[in-house]
Amino acid sequence: MTVIPVYCRAWSIEAESRSRVTEEIIKAVDLVSGQIGDIGTWTIDRQGDNNALIEKFVKDGERFVIRLRFNRLVFYGDKARISGDFS
């Protein structure tokens, strides 16, 4: 597997609201998806465990990997568990 960075933009998380950061990430996803289509897997570290982003990826049928907060509720099979239970 080869990791190819296709977008980079720096900004201060301290200078922005959480909703503004989410908007910036969604704009980046839309921009890159418009150029490369549905190939690849989205990988987001900080700010990735975000309901708006997860809903977008699921709705759009995107493949994605995010770093979950330790207390994220995850449905596995027919049970709901805290993500920390898997560590």
Summary of the structure (lengths in Angstrom):
residues: 87
radius of gyration: 14.2
end to end distance: 24.7
largest distance: 40.5
contacts: 175
relative contact order: 0.13
helix: 41%
strand: 16%
